[in-house]
């Protein structure tokens, strides 16, 4: 017992010496102390503050009384302001990446640069499923951050978060990568987060997570905050996913994910025993749609997908994260286990069951309808949605009960305020499209079931 105590004391003394040695008071040769300052001098000018403005309806029961409203001149709408962060990723063309939730519903966006300049920004496109948006500003005297390969990150790597927490622009915090591929949080439709203990707080959303070379490894997007502030658990979208989504938004104004046409489930011990397999990593193909990209690639029910593109598929979250960056027209290499043998296939990613509706790519189950964004400044019960302006009597939506004049306010359990949100909500279920409809002062439900 005494010997063990002496060893513990010796180790504690060694740790204390190491801790002191890591932070020297001065260097005898005149060299500067280790610092992140040189890297930050290059990186921080590319991180901007984002201020958004929106007009929202005032929720006040007294406004239902028209006499009270007119007599006291009570405003029915008010101007709101919110703030976040963004990262200049293309100084030549003026492109800035941020979170979708930072600019959602904004009708005016201003960017404040590190040198104090304020520039108006326009929204190029947004992807609600991943929570990313691309803005554009006048490309004059901008600094940018280079992308890093986020697949090279390891747990324990040092990272630095830059942003505007609580409106305090150009704030820098440091930490390490705590976990990779974090999923199951229920924050976004596609989740593949970098978890970090670098301090992230409200207002950091859309800001940069960089490595010690000042390269972008992620876009800060969420925190676990039971007390309302940072507790050392923050999440960032990996740079590889950011770059892929960014190019889609710049090129098309939207993300054109492919329709694969297969259903999968995670491989577990029970399924592995059923397939007489020793491994329990991968996803099992349980259904393949006829004439789909999956069928044409040669996939079969019972195949175990172990690799898609450059990504190993070890669990269901790996599969979902990879489908987030599989776009129409892509050729994706697959590795599957079939009857104990490795089979290599190539999938040509097909269109994602979308059709042109009112000049926009909306779900094919709404083919035959004319739709437009709806906003009613005089209606207290209903403010925004998607208006059905016309509908063909021989169309599938008409047969299920949809009519001209209907206003779509939700789809598949998600609020719908415009055509983009309708499209994204429809994608969450390829079989059923459940709509909440406002008609003649009442709300109702219509469910359209795909025939294919």
Secondary structure, DSSP 8 states (H G I E B T S, - for coil): -HHHHHHHHHHHHHHHHHHHHHS-S--TT------SHHHHHHHGGGEEEEEEEEEEE---GGGG-HHHHHHTT--SEEEEEEEEEEEEEETTTTEEEE-HHHHTT-SEEEEE-TTS-EEEEEEEEEETTTTEEEEE---SS-----B--GGG--TT-EEEEEE-GGG-TTEEEEEEEEEEEE--SSSSSS--EEEE-S---TT-TT-EEE-TTS-EEEEEEEE--TTSS--S-EEEEEHHHHHHHHHHHHHHSS--B-B--EEEEE--HHHHHHTT-S---SEEEEEE-TTSHHHHHT--TT-EEEEETTEE--SHHHHHHHHTT-BTT-EEEEEEEETTEEEEEEEE-B--SEEEETTEEEEGGGTTEEEEEEE-TT-SS--EEEEEEEE-TTSHHHHTT--TT-EEEEETTEE--SHHHHHHHHTT-SSEEEEEEEETTEEEEEEEE---
